[in-house]
């Protein structure tokens, strides 16, 4: 079961990727990602999703679709 640091990092990954957090939050989550392979793996997945959707040139994927995709990825990893 993930700890509190993992939960916060995972909940805020898109904000982290988009540089929408305070400097302190960016440093804290960045430090956690460097020391937690499961969270870093999730970070890389979400970065890929963001990069793929932004390159499509269209509108962002609906939140519901994004959550279904992420859920499917998580299920396949378990």
C-alpha positions, -999 to +999 in steps of 0.1 A: +000+000+000+015+033-010+025+058+017+013+093+021+042+107+000+033+083-028-003+093-027+005+130-029+030+125-057+006+104-077-023+128-071-002+158-083+017+143-112+000+163-140+005+195-120+042+185-115+046+177-152+030+210-162+051+230-136+020+243-119+032+237-083+052+260-060+089+256-060+088+238-027+062+213-040+081+207-072+113+200-052+095+177-027+077+157-054+108+156-076+129+143-047+102+116-040+102+105-077+140+101-076+137+077-047+105+058-055+106+036-086+069+029-087+060+066-086+087+074-112+072+047-135+038+063-131+054+097-138+069+085-170+036+070-182+017+102-175+044+122-193+040+100-223+003+104-223+006+141-220+031+143-248+011+121-271-021+140-266-004+174-270+012+163-303-021+153-317-029+190-323-065+185-312-083+191-280-072+174-249-087+140-242-118+141-220-110+135-184-132+103-184-112+088-213-079+097-197-090+080-164-101+049-182-068+047-200-048+051-168-070+026-150-064+001-178-026+007-177-026+002-139-046-030-142-023-045-168+007-037-146-008-054-116 
